[in-house]
Structure formats: C-alpha cells, structure tokens
C-alpha cells in the first residue's frame, strides 16, 4: 500500500495525443497510457477492473496496455516510480451512451489490423468510383483537380437598407497576413456598425428529406481549396462549382438510408447559429450528407468481421470534420485561414463553415485506426462493455471487483446525450438520457438529481468492490455544490479518501480554455471502504488563508507556474484528502486570490 500511495505524490501527466487517444474524438478523455499505470499499480495480473462511466473506453484500452505495455507506458511508469505489475486483466465498462459503448466495444475488441486496413481502403475505393466526382474541380491552370475543402459564408443584411453582402466579402481581409474585420460598412448606403449587431439573411428552400419547405441561414460557397497531383491550390468559386452543386442536388438518393431525426434541443441550443436547424441532417452540406449515407450503405458489402470497425472509422470523421461545424480560423502571422475541426463539447456553426472532402479525410484516418488496433493486438486482457446505467450493475456479482478507475461526469460540464446525437443517428439508436447523471436546465435535472444518480452509482460500486478493493476517481468542477454532491455520494455509500493527487492533462480541452470560470488539473482521489466503526473526519484545523499560502509556497519551491487554476486544484486536493466539505466555488476562490495574492499569481491565460 505504501508504494501505491507514493504514486499519488506526483502529478500524473495525461496527454491528448497518440493513436489510441486520437482515433476517435470524444468529450473529456484521459489517456489510456496514464490509466494503464494506475491499473498495473493497483492490481495483479488476472484481477478484475471496473469503470462505471466507461465513456470512450480508455479504461478498457488501458487494460490491454497492462498486458502489452508500449515503450511509452513503461517509461511513464518508470518516471512515476509506479509499482506496476504487467500482465492481463479483466475489465468491465458500464456506459449509458450508444456511441460511447459502440466506440468502447469496437476499440477494445478490434478486428485484425491488416484485414481492417485492406477493407478500409477497398471501401473508400468503391465509394470513390461511384461518388468521387462530387469532389472534382478545375484548378487555376485549367486541369481537373480534387477539392480538399470549401469555405462557405453566411450572408449579412444591412440593418438600414436591407442590402445583402457575404460575411466573407465584408470581413475576411487578405493583406500581408489574413485578418478579420469586425466593422460592417454597407457598400450601398454606408451604414456602419459592429458585425455582431448586423442581421443575417435567411432563405426559403425545399427540404426533400422532410418533403416540405423550410427556412435556413443563407450561405454561399466562397473559396475552393484543392489539389492536382501533388500540387495544392486555392481559388474563388466559379460557375462550374455552382453547377456541380446543382448536379448533386438533382441526384436520385433513393436507396440511401439518410437518417431523418428531429433534434430534441437542450442546453446547447442557440437561436442565432442554430436558426433553421431542426433535424440532424441540417448540420451537413447536401454533398457530405449523401457521401456519408453512401459510405454506410457500402459498408454492408464489406466482410462482417470488419463492419463495426469501418462504421467507427466513418463516425470518427463525422462530428469533427464532416459537418458544417468544421471551422476556419485566423491565426497570427498566417497568410491564409487555418483549418480546424468542430469545437468539442458544443454544436457551434461559425460565420465561415467548412465543407471538407470526407473521402480524403478518411484516407488519412485509416493509419490512425490501424496503428491503434496493432498496439493491442495479441493482448490476453479481456474487456466487456455493458451499454446500461451503472446505477444498477446487476450483471456484476457482489464483491468480485478488485479495482475501479472512473471519471464521473462533471455536473453541468458537458451535455453528452445532446452532443452524441450527431453520431448516434447514423447508428440508428439514440441514448436514453433518463438516467444520465447531469445537471441540465432543459432536462429539468438539478443538483439534487445529479447527486441521487451519482449516489446510486457509488452504492453499487461499494457492493461489487471487494472489501480490500480500491477505487480511483478523477473529477473536477468549478461548482462547490457539485463537489459536495460527489463527497456526499461516496461518503454515504461507505467510502473514505485514502489519498488525493492531481492528474495533469498536458493540453487543456476547449471547455477549459474558453469557459469564463475554468479549472484544470483534475484531482485524482483514491477511495477505499470505511470500516464499520470509522466515521468521516470532518474536523477543520486550518484557515483557508493558511491552506492557500501553503499551496503557493509549495508551488514556488517546485518552481512551478502559479496559476489560479493550479492553486484551486491543489486546494480541492487538500480538502478531499482531509475529508473536509468543499464550500468554495472556483469563482469565489479566484476572487480571493485577486484580492490577497495578486502579485504572486500568474494571471496570463487564467480562467477568470
């Protein structure tokens, strides 16, 4: 036990890179390499592991890495001085979401990597033969090339004279470097205002999937980026590009199973950029909608043993790159717009949505998946995924689990079911969010509901865990109420905190970078069953000021950057370890730091 506790004295780095991590983009993931170090330290080969919130299956992948540790995992374990014991384990993953369980099952029980690579290439070749012309374009030299992506633009409508001009023409400025102009000056009447205050134009169109006329934001394609042979090029839109779009609109789509799913909008709905988006297919250009449907249809002609992996391959490119949520951004000292993916954790459609060539993108993804499958190929670990709520784990007998590694949902941090619908419609099965542990205004779920759900999970966790078993819980929130809900849940279930530390995610998520009040460095807590005669130690012997001063001095001694988020994470850590109830939110905490410790804190890029 002493060696394991030593593991919690250092911040464990969890990176956001590598084949296993990047194969499929999923909200809030911990790298499987980091989890593998914990599993291999807390268990012996042959023992059983549980994740009650399986998410994308990283705990399952980590279980495979325990039997087939990569050089990177071995080096991480050595760096952490972790008492690892490599070898196979058995893992159970409970995951309520359709896409999460599908992703977990497929990644943790993959097909032969060689067969997958061959069949993935065959799939794209077959679709290319039928639909490749969708992405053809004439390059500036008059040769037939291939579209890489197209920049579309919203249309602005002058508040004074109703004259229309595209956002591209008004705001995108090419000089020595590309920049965005935030002032609107009407070319017709000279009316001037901030672009954010200018109306957008809308258009009436016939939605052939719904069989009715609808309204949507008016958008125009403005610039094509392509490739001819090995030469990349870009140019403005031509009449041939428009004619291609019209030709695609006239195609017979009978026989393609395009999902028509009404969106049950929740916390992520924004009346501005979601205008006219009533069904999932409204997130796509018509060209890419057909392309996705064609890919899923053609997968049915692939060998049965690789079909699920091929579906996962296509879905891995879907949310991030196939929809109109894909973006182009302006970066300092860049001569052109920089392409990026959809913002994770939201359903944002920008003023300049991007239409990517799905086939080219999937070609690049094949290697990522093949490498991932190869990493765990030959592992004797077993991973079983149960697509149910962990509030009732009747599938698992009492007292059989040796170790738990899990990261519960962080309250109102991400509405998973709302985000996941973009992928789940293509699987034909949406998540039932009734038992989703979340704080959500749109779902009518408050802090009380969240605590009840988490409490049910910890009670079940207590039941299935062996008496000497341990549970590592990764969690963070800027809301002290959410923290208290977590503490109440594990205390009432019969757990106590053995030790707590910080998981150092080397790259912040989009939510962490852009939230008004953000937190970083997730506290990682080791729980064990409390003896019958033990009670929670709720005594408090130090002032908040003493604790903050102690943390700042500790960071100074380690020569670490002292940021508000880092100090708050360690503040939470100390409270968890001493079983003190967390009463201060991140916002209150940062306010105190500004008042009393301004000179000692680095506020650059701080989340307040």
N, C-alpha and C positions, 0 to 999 in steps of 0.2 A: 504493500500500500504506500509506503514511503516513497518508492521510486515513481509511482504513478502521481502522487501529489507534487513531486518535483516538476512533472510535465506542466503543471498549472502555474508555475512560477515565471514562465516566459510567454510572451505573446506569440501565438502560433500563426505564421503567415499563411493566408489563403488567397491564392492568386486567381485571376479571372482569365486564364489562358490555358493552352494545351488542348489536344484533340478531344479528350473526354469532356472537358468543360464547354468547349465552343461548338461541339457538333450540333447542339440544339439550344437556341436562346430561350431562357426561362427566367421569370422574375425571381430574384433573391436565391442565388445558389452559392453553396460552399464547395470549394474544390474537392474532388474525391481523394486527391493526394493527402490533403490535410486530415480528412476524416479517417483515412486508412491508418494514419499514425495513431490516432486515438483508439480505433478498434483493436489494432495489433498490440497496443499497450495495456488495454483493459481486459482482454480476453486471451484464451489459449486456443490453439487450433482445435477445430471440432466443436467449439462452443457456438451459442446462438445469439444473434444480434437482432434488434428491432428498431425500426424508425416509424414513429406514429404519425408523422407528417412527411410522407415519402417524397413529395414534390417531383422533381425530375429524375429521381433515382440515384442521386450521387452516393448515398449510403450503400446502396447495392453495388455500385461500381467500386466503391472503396473496399467492400468485402472481397471482391475479385482481386483487387490490388494487394490484399493481405496474402493471397496465395501466389500471385505473380507480381511482386513489387518491382516497379521500374527503378532505374538508377536514381531518378529524381526523388521518388518516395524514400528510398534508402538514405539518400543524402539529407533529406528533410528530417528523418528520424534521428540521424546521427547529430545533426545540428541542434535538435531539441533535446538530445540526450534521453530519448524516449526508450523505455524498457520493452521494445517491441518483440513479438514472437510471431514470425511469419508462418503462414500455413492456411489451409482452407477453413472457412466458417460457413454457417447457415444464416441467412438474413431474411427477415420478414419485413416488407414495406407496406404500410397502410397508406393509401392515397385516395381521397374522395373525388378528385377531378378526373374526367375522362382522358384528357390529353396527358396529364401527369402520369397516370397509371399506364397508358399506352406507351409513352416515352420510356418509362421505367422498365416495363416488360421487355421492350424491344432492345434497348441498350444493354440491359443486364443479361439477356438471353439471346445474343445476336446470332445471325447466320454465319456460315463460313465466309471469311473476309474476301477470299479470292472469287468465290461464286458471286458474292454481292457486287464486287467491282465490275465483273463481267456483265451481270444482268442490269446494273445501273446504266452502264454505257450503252447496252443494247436498247434499253427503254428510251433513252434520250435520242438515240439514232432513229428509232421507229417514229417517235413523235416529230422529230426534225423533218423526216421525209414527208410527213403529211401537213405539218403546220409551220415549217421553217420559214416560208415566205412571209409570215406575219411580221417577221423582224428584219426584212430586207429593206435596203435604202440605197439610193445613189449617192456616192461620195462627191466631194467638191471637184474631183477630176473626171467625173462622169462614169466612173466604174461602179459595178454593183458591189455594195458592201453589206455589212450586217450592223443592225442597231445594237448598241450597248445599253443606252438608256435615253429617255426623252424627258426634258424639263417641261412641265405644264405650268400654267399660270392662272391664278384667279383673275377676275375682271373687276376693276374698280368703277364705281358710278359716282360722278361728281354730285355732291350734295346740293349744289347751286343750280346747275343746268342739265343734270342727268346725262351728260356726255360720258361715254364709256372708254376706258383705256386699261390695258392689262397691267397687273402688278409688275410684271417683268419690264415692260416698256417704261413705266414710271419710276421704278425703284432700283433695278439692277444696273449698276454703273460700272463700265469697263474703262479703266484708265491704266496707269501703270500696274495697279492691282485692282481686283474686283472689290466692290463695296456695295452697301445697301443705302439708298437714300430714304429717309423716313418722312420726308415732306412731300405732300401732294400739291402739285400746281396744275390745274386743269389747262390742257392745251387749247381749249375752246374759249373759256370765259375767264381764265386766270385766277379762279377761286383757289385759295391756299388754306391748307390745314394739315394736321398730322395724319399720316396714312391710316393709323389705327382708328381714326374717327370717320373715315370715309366709308360709305356704303359699299357693299358688294353687289354685283349683278347676279340675277338668277335667270334660269331658262326653263321652259316647259318642254318635256320630251316624252316619248312613248317608251315605257319600260316593258319590253317584250316578255320578260320573265313573270311579271305580275299581271300583264295584259291590261294595263291602264296607263293613263297619262299622269306624270309626276312632275314636281319641281325640284331643281337642284342648283347648286352654285354653278355659275357659268365659268368654264375653264377652257383655255386654248393651249395646244402644244406650241412651244416657242423655239426650242433648240434641240437638235439631234446630236448625240454623241455616238460615233460608230467606229468600226474597224474594217479595213480591207486588207486581207492577208495579215501582215503583222503591223501594218501602219494604222495608227489611231487618228481620228479626225473629228471635227465638230463643225456644224454649220446651222444656219437658221432654217426654220421649217419651210418646205416648198409645197407647191400644189400637188406634187407626186405623193408626198407624205399624207396629205389630206385625202387624196384619192385612195390610198391604201387603207386608211381608217374606214372610209365609206365601203370599200370592198369587204372588209372584215365584218362590218355591221350587217351586210347582206348575206352572210354565210348561214347555211342551214345548221342549226345547233341541235336538231332532234337526234337523239341517241346519246347526247352528252348529259350526264347527271350533274347539273349545276344546282347546288343547294339553294333553296329559296327559304330563308329563315328570317322571320321578323325579329328585330332586336328588342329585347326587354331592357330598355335603357335604365341605368342605375347611377352610381356616383360619378361615373366618368363622362356623362353627357354634358356637352357644351353647346348652347344654342347657335353659336357663331359657326365654328368649323364643322359642326355636325348637321347643318341645315340640309334637309332632304335625305339624310342617311337614316332610313327606316328599316332597311334589311341589310344583312351581311354583305350581299353582292354589291352594294353601293360603295363599299370600301375599295373596289377594284376598277381598273380600266376595263373596258369590254374585251380588249385584246387579251389581257392577262387572265381574265375570268375564264375565257374559252380555253386558254392554254393550260390552266390548272385542271379544268374538267377533262381535257384530253389526256393529260398525264395520268389522272386517277383511272380513267377508262382503260388506258393501255396497260396499266399495272396488272389488270386482271389477266392479261396474256403472258405474264411472267411466271416462272416456277413458284409453286406455293410456298416453298421454304424461304423465299426472299421477299414475298409481297409486303409483309408488315414493315420490313426494313426499308423498302422502296417508298411506301407511303410516308414513313417517318422522314426519309430524305426530302421528299417534296414539301412536307409540312415544315421542315427545318428552315426552308427559304420563304415560307408563306407570310407569316406575320411580319417579319423583319424587313423583307425585301420585295414581296410580290404585290403589296397593296399600295394605295395612294398615300399611306402613312410614311413611306420612304421619303427622305428629305435631301435637299441640297443646302449647305450652309456656307456662310462667308467666314473665312479664317484669315488672320493677319498675314500680310505679305504673300498672299496667294493670287496668282493671275487669273484664276477661274474658280467657280464654285466647287466646293468639296462635297463629294457624295457621301452620304451616311445612311444608316438604317433607320427604321422606325424607332421612336423613343420608347424604351421599355417601360412598362407599368402604366401607360396611358394609351389613349386611342386618338392621338393628335394628328390632324391633317393640316399641313402648313400652307402658306400662300403659294409655295412653289413645289407641289407634289411631284414625285419622280415615278416614271413608268420604266421599270427595269426589264431587261431581256431575261426571262425566267430560265430559259434553257442554258444560257451561258453561265448563269449563277449556279445552277445545279451541277453543271460540269465541274465547277471548282469545289463544290461541296463533297463530291464523291470521295476524294482523297481523305478529307477530314473524317468521314464515317469509316472508311476502310482502315485508316490508322487506329481509330477508336476500337474497332472490332478486333484488330490484331493484338492490341495491348492486352486484352483479357482472354484472348484465345488460348485454350488449354487449361484455364483455371478450373480447379476442382471445387471451388466455393459454389454454394447454391443460393439463388436469390428467388424468393417467391413474392409476387406483388398481389395485394388484395385491394380491389377497387371498391372500398367501402369506408365509412367513417370509423375512426379509431375510438369513438365514444362507446362502441360495443365491439370488442375484439373476440367474439365468440369462437372464431376459428382457432385461437391460440389457447392452450390449456393453462391452468393456474400454475405459477411457479416454475416455468420452463425457460424463461429468457435470462441469459447471463448479463447482457449489457444493452443499453439503449443509447443511441445517438440521434438527436432530433432537434429541429428548429421550428417551433410553433409559429403560426402566422402572427405578425406583429400588430395585432389590433386592427386599426383602420389604415394600415400602411399600403396595402395593395388589394383591390377587389378582384381576386383571382378568377372567379367564375365569369365575370364580365369581360375580362381580357381574353380568357381562354376560348370564348365562343368563336373567335376568328378561325381558330384551328379545328375546334370540335365539330363545327358544321360539316366539315369535309369527312369526318369520321361517322357522321350520322347519329351522334349521341351527345347531347349537352349535359353538363354537370348539373345534378340536382343540388341547388345551393341551400336547401332547407337546413342541413346540418353543417353548413360552412361556418367555421369559427372566425367570425369577423365582426367588426363594428361598422355598420353601414346604415346611413340615413335612409337610402332608397329601399333597403330590405327591411327596415323597421327593427334593426338589431342594434341595441345599445350596449353599454359596458356590462350590464347585468347578464345579457345573453352570452356575450363573449366569455365572461367568467364561468358561467354554467357549462358551456361547451368544453372549455379547457379543463375545468374541474372533472368533468366526466372522463376525459382522456387520461388525466393523471390517476384517477381511481382505478381505471382499467390497467394502466401501466403498473401501478402498485400490485395489482392482482397477478399479472403474468410474470412479473420480475421475481427472480429467486431472492431469498432473504438476504443473501450476501451480494446481490447484484447491484450494479451502479448505473446511473443514467446521466449522460452528458447533455445539457440543454443549452442551445445557443439562442440568444434572444436580445432584442433591444427595442426601445421605444423612447420617443421624446415626451410621452404622456405618463405622468406618475400614476394615474389611475389604472392604466394598462399594466404597469409594473406591479401594482398592488393586486390586481386580478390574478396575475401569474403567481405571485407569492402566496396568496390565499389558496390557490388551486393546489400547489404541491404541498403546502403545509397541511391542509385539511385532508389530503389523500394519505398522509403519513410519512412524508419525506422531510429530510433535513439537508442543509447545504454542508458538504464536506469542504469544498474549496471553490474559488471562482477566479477566473482569469479573463483575458481579452483575446478574441480572435481578430487578428489584424488582416482585414481584407485589403490587399495591396492596391486595389483600384476601387474607388467609390462607384456605387451604382448611380444611375441617372437621378433617382429619387433622392439619394443622399447629397448629390451635388446641387440640386435645384430646389429642394424644399426650403421654405422660409426658415423653419427651425429644424435643423437636421442633426443626426447623431451618427457617429462612426466608431468602428472598433467594437464589434459585438461582444458583450460579456458572455463568457462560456462557463457554465456552472456544473459542478459535479454533485449529483444528489445521491443519497442512499436512504434506505429505510430507517426510520426512527424507532428506537426501542420503546416498548410499551411504557416504561417508567420515565422516558425522556419527554420534555416539553420544549416548545420553541423558546429560545433565549432572546427575549425582547428587550432586555435591559440596554440602556444607552448611556455611554460614559464620556463621549467626546462631543464637542460642539461641531456644527457644520463648518465653521471657520477653521477649526483645528484640522479637520479632515482635508479641506481644500488646500490649506497651507502645506500639509504633509505631502499631498499628491504633487503639488508644484515643485517642492524641493526634491522629491523623488525623480521627477522628470528632468530637472536641472542636473542632478547627479549623474543621470544616464545620458545626458547631452541629447535628449530627445526634444523635438519641436513641441512647444507648449501651446496647444490649440484648445479652444473651448470644448470641442467635441471629444478630444482625447482626455481632458480633465474630467468631463462628465462621465465618460465610460468607466474611468477608474473610481470615480465617486460611487457610481452604481455598484461596481465590483465590491467595494468595501462594505456597502450596506448588505449585499447579498451574502457575503462570507460571514458576517456577524448576525445575520437573520434580523436585521433592523428593517422595519417597514419603510418603503420608499415613498416620501411625501412630496418631493420637489420635482417638478417637470423640467425639461431641458430649457424652456423659455425662462422660467424663474431663475434657474441656475445661471444661465448666460447673463441675465440682468445683474445678478450679484457679482459675477466676475468683472463686468464692465465697471461697476461701482467701486469695487475694492482692489481689483488686481489688474487694472488696465495695462500698466507698464510691464507686467510680467507675461501677458498673454499675447500670442501671435494671432491677430485677427484677420490675416490675409486668407481669403477664401473660406472664412469661417461661416458656419451655418446659421448665423443670426443677423 
